[in-house]
């Protein structure tokens, strides 16, 4: 079930991003069959986003999903009481585990973690406890033991030094226990290109090739087992592994042939340009991506062009692989490929779409103001995961504004934006250059910081946030946006 959910959520996430909604995180409680989804979107888009998620769960995971709505009073209370979805998911997993081998009892450790992630607010922690299946009475009793054991102040309920030292040691261990290990395996294709193996990308290819949804989790599990312990694999060998699994699972449906045909569909694709046929190659797709993404008067960075070309290639694969199996080639008119490329552009750059109706300068000003607002909200948040999420969102919007001011097209990804900014450093005046370089460094450090932070890590994050906020204020004045 978890792998099917991952696939459904991945599809829903892509669907939401197409119209500006962002699926930030999710957590699933198997015992209650409850899926908690964190969405950031304009109020007018929330109902549409919810329906798309329900539809993806039904179509891909094969579950009869139903969206539940809290009452207005319940929503207001839950919004102020329950921690952010990443923290709540972390606590839910811990509440279902034994938590053995630590100096505190299971109840005391959970109570201490609850108090810490509630910002030292005892009442908030007690109200959150039932969401984890823990009674408020048991949590209150654990607080009394922690107070007598010199872990929390009995009057203010703030964490004392022994508690902070314990959490600094315990939380990284619990993070490792509750997270899925991701192996970094390199995939080498026939043209010598190297990329990191992605379960999500493989799942998307299986789905795109028409493989039955019920088979995909089993195939993904089999591929994980086959690649265990490997550091690299060729694309052909990876395709062979998947094809072998599909042949074993569904020999009569020719699933293996469908998948192989989809992966190598570009080999059968041609483009008609000025009356002559050319084989559709990656170089042509990247040129097309650059041309389309440049239509708004801003230069797309190299990484953004590559991401866009990947989306165009996926669309082309879908069209070619849907042709009859014995079809030797598929010819695209240039205009058709341009239409596909324009349709894919918002998937990698929402700015590209917004510039259809907004002036670049006004959009940059809006991005910068919103980015500063997110950064200041991050410093006020008492939730470590929410604080990081708000900070990264603020840095993303601010980086987008900076790129627009430099005549560069921003992407939908903060990492791509930071890379593009670093590529422009040498063109900037010295006084601005050092500030932009520091902005890039801080943004990268914050984005890579643990979402579930220890007290020491959280203090470090707060320090970086304060510097980032001051830096953004200064850069706004320097750019006069």
Secondary structure, 3 states (H helix, E strand, C coil): CHHHHHHHHHHHHHHHHCCCCEEEEEEEECCCCEEEEEEECCHHHHHHHHHHHHHHHHHHHCCCCCCCCCCHHHHHHHHHHCCCHHHHHHHHHHHCCCCCCCCCCHHHHHHHHHHHHCCCCHHHHHHHHHHHCCCHHHHHHHHHHHHHCCCECCCCCCECHHHHHHHHHHHHHHHHHHCCCCCCCEEECCCCCEEECCHHHHHHHHHHCCCCHHHHHHHHHHHHHHHCCCCEEEHHHHHHHHHHHHHHHCHHHCHHHHHHHHHCHHHHEEEEECCEEEECCHHHHHHHHHHHHHHHCCEECHHHHHHHHHHHHHHHHHHHHCCCCCCCCEEEEHHHHHHHHHHHHHHHCHHHHHCCCCCHHHHHHHHHHHHHHHHHHHHHCCCHHHHHHHHHHHHHHHHHHHHHHCCEECCCCHHHHHHHHHHCHHHCCHHHHHHHHHHHHHHHHHHHCCCCCCHHHHHHHHHHHHHHHHHHHHHHHHHCC
